[in-house]
């Protein structure tokens, strides 16, 4: 299980950049990588944290929190060579 931070993107009219403000987190409970993990988490975050449908495009999750690899545990049955 891994917590992924959810941000709201605010447009600052005086500057040429956008500010990200953390508004919460969603938990990824999948153990194995699937095709739509990122899209499903983003869909869940938008469903929970968006104020309305127009605000949904301003809700995003952190892509930099890459998925950590789940490696199998080594046991005595695994032998090298």
Backbone torsions as a table, in degrees:
resi	resn	phi	psi	omega
1	UNK	NA	138.8	-174.9
2	UNK	-143.3	135.0	177.7
3	UNK	-90.0	131.3	177.8
4	UNK	-115.1	127.9	-176.4
5	UNK	-73.8	137.9	177.8
6	UNK	-107.4	134.5	-177.8
7	UNK	-120.9	153.8	169.0
8	UNK	-110.1	129.7	-178.7
9	UNK	-91.5	115.8	179.7
10	UNK	-104.0	131.8	175.3
11	UNK	-82.8	124.9	176.3
12	UNK	-104.6	113.0	-172.2
13	UNK	-69.8	-25.1	-177.9
14	UNK	-80.9	-16.1	-177.0
15	UNK	-122.4	165.8	-177.6
16	UNK	-95.5	14.9	179.8
17	UNK	-126.7	168.2	179.6
18	UNK	-107.6	144.3	177.9
19	UNK	-101.9	134.3	176.6
20	UNK	-102.3	128.9	178.5
21	UNK	-120.6	124.0	178.6
22	UNK	-66.9	132.3	-178.4
23	UNK	-120.7	-7.7	179.9
24	UNK	164.6	-162.1	178.6
25	UNK	-150.8	156.4	173.4
26	UNK	-121.9	150.6	-178.5
27	UNK	-100.2	128.9	173.7
28	UNK	-95.8	117.2	-175.4
29	UNK	-107.1	0.9	179.9
30	UNK	-76.1	135.9	180.0
31	UNK	-87.0	-39.9	-176.2
32	UNK	-102.6	148.2	178.9
33	UNK	-71.3	133.5	175.0
34	UNK	-122.7	175.9	-174.7
35	UNK	-68.2	-40.3	-170.4
36	UNK	-109.3	29.5	-179.0
37	UNK	-57.7	-50.1	-177.8
38	UNK	-64.0	-45.5	-178.6
39	UNK	-64.7	-39.4	179.2
40	UNK	-67.1	-40.2	177.3
41	UNK	-65.9	-39.9	178.1
42	UNK	-65.8	-41.0	177.5
43	UNK	-62.1	-42.3	178.1
44	UNK	-65.6	-43.5	179.2
45	UNK	-62.9	-41.6	179.0
46	UNK	-67.7	-35.3	178.5
47	UNK	-66.9	-36.5	-177.2
48	UNK	-82.3	-45.5	-166.9
49	UNK	-101.8	-12.4	-179.4
50	UNK	-74.8	137.4	179.4
51	UNK	-75.0	-37.2	175.3
52	UNK	-154.5	-177.6	-176.3
53	UNK	-67.0	-30.1	177.9
54	UNK	-71.4	-28.9	-179.3
55	UNK	-80.5	-14.2	-175.5
56	UNK	-61.5	-30.9	-179.5
57	UNK	-72.9	-14.2	178.9
58	UNK	-92.1	-5.2	178.1
59	UNK	-96.4	128.4	-179.7
60	UNK	-144.0	163.4	177.3
61	UNK	-113.9	161.4	-175.4
62	UNK	-80.7	115.1	179.0
63	UNK	-72.9	-27.3	-178.2
64	UNK	-66.2	-17.0	176.8
65	UNK	-84.3	69.1	-175.9
66	UNK	-61.2	155.0	-177.2
67	UNK	-70.9	128.6	177.4
68	UNK	-79.1	140.9	-177.8
69	UNK	-73.6	136.7	173.0
70	UNK	-96.1	109.0	-178.9
71	UNK	-95.5	144.2	179.4
72	UNK	-67.3	147.9	177.2
73	UNK	-72.0	139.2	177.5
74	UNK	-81.8	138.6	176.7
75	UNK	-135.2	-176.6	-175.3
76	UNK	-71.9	-18.6	-179.7
77	UNK	-74.0	-21.1	178.5
78	UNK	-86.2	114.1	179.2
79	UNK	-123.1	146.7	-179.6
80	UNK	-96.2	129.1	174.1
81	UNK	71.1	NA	NA
